């Protein structure tokens, strides 16, 4: 456990409860852990697969899960701009890992899928992912892992924007 986590737990114990800590401390801890994980994951990918990065791996993993989608759908699924996805796809296409084909029904749209080399890279990314997570969780027993996943899920659910019944700005884009 790092120093920040120790201070977080000690402050909560001194206050009589972890929940007595400020919400800002919790957000900082989650942010710091997420940033560290992103950096280490990116470094692991770069060291393990030539030409790979975390953003490129996210595209490869999404295409592996979906079997292929349009560029617009891919941007939505990844939460990235169309321009960012287009640049990532240019890089992946240059590597020979994806293929873009025009969609017959819509000349402005491109269907994206993994190539044979892309599927091999997908397998390599999945292996690295499994190793990365196992190594990261090696000091956490199964009971604490389950509680951790449950807590993160609850945090994610609790921070989702509330749905409104009125007109939403993005409702036309769906």
N, C-alpha and C positions, 0 to 999 in steps of 0.2 A: 504494500500500500504506500502511495506517495505521501509527501509531507502535507499537501493540501487536503487530502482525504483524511489524514490523521487529525488535522486541525478541525476539519468539518465535524468529525465524529466526537472529538473532545469537547468542542463548543456545544454540541447538541446534548451530550451527557451532562455538562455543567449546567445547562439551562433546564435539565430535567427531561428533555425530549429533543429528538432530531427535528421534529416539526416546529420547535421553537426558533430554529434558525431562520434567518431571513431568506426569502425566496430568491434573492439575488445570489446568495452563496450557492444554492442548489443549481441555479442556472449557470453560474460560472464553472462549477464542477463538471456538469454535463457538457458544457461547451469545451472545456479543457480536455476532457477525456475523448470527446468526439474528434477534436482537432488532432490530438496525438495519434489516435487510431487511423485517421485519414492519412496523415503523414507517413506513418509506419507501413500502412497497407500500400501506399503508392511506392515507397522505397522497395518494399518486398517484390512488387510486380516488376519494377524497373530492373531489379537485380535478377529476377527469375525468368523473365521473358523479354527477349530483345524487342524493342519498339513498343512495349506495353506501358501504360500508365493507369491510374485509377479511373479517370474519366473514360478512357478507351475500354477498360475492362467492364465498366458499367454498361456500355453499349453492347459489347460482346455478350455479357450475361443476359441482358434484356432480350436480345435477338435469339439467344439460345432458349430462353424460356418461352418466348412467343412464337418462335418458328419463322418469324419475318413479319414486318409491319411497314407501313408507310413512314416516310421521314417525319411527317406531322404527328402521327401517332407516337413515334419514338420520342420526339421532343416532349410531348405531353406526359408520357410514361416516366421519363427521366427528370421532368421538371426543369428542362433546359430550354433556352431560346432556339429558334429554328436555325439561326446563324451558327450558334455553338455546335449544334448537332451536325450541321452541314460540314463544318470544319473537321469535326471528329470523323465523320464518314469519309471525307476526302483522305484523311490519314490512313484509316483502316482499309480503304479501297486500294490505296497505293501499296500497302503491305500485302494485299491479295487476300485479306480476311473477310471482306464483305463484297457483295455485288448489288448494284442498284439497277433496277429495270423500270422502264416507264409503265405506268398503270394505263391500260387501254381505255378504261372508262373515264379517266381524267388526265389529260395530257400534261397538266401542271404537277402531277403527283408522281412520286417515285416509290417503288416497293423495294425494301432493303431486306437482304437475307445473308446468312453466313455462307461462305464457300466451304469446300472441303478443308482447306487450310484453316479457315475460321473455326470450324468445328473442332479441329485438333487444338487450336489455341484455347477454345472454350474449355476443353477438358483440362488443359494445363492451368487455366485460371481457377477452375473449380478445385483442383488439387492444392494449389497454393492457398486458396481461401480456407480449405479444410485445415491445412497445417497451421495457418496464421491464427485461426480461431482456437484450435486445440492448444497451441502454445500460449496464447493470451489467456485462456481459461484454465490452464494447468493447475493453478493454485486455488481454484474455486471448486469446492466439492459440489456434487450433483444437486443437493438440496438448495444450496445457496445460488447455484446457476438458475434453477427453476424460479426461485424467488426474485432474482435479478431480472429475468426475462419478464416475469409478471409485473414487476414494478416499472420497468421501461415501457411495457405495453400500456399500463395504466396512465403513465405520464404522457405518452403520445396521445392516447384517447382523450385525456383531460385537457390537452392544449389544442385540439382541433377547433377550427372556427365553428361557431354556432351556425346552423342552417337557418335561413330566414325564409318566410313564405312569400315575400315580395319579389319584385324583379331584381335579378342579379346581373351585374355588368357582364360577367363571362357566360351567361346562359346562352347567348347566341353563338358563341364559339364552340359549344359542345356538339 
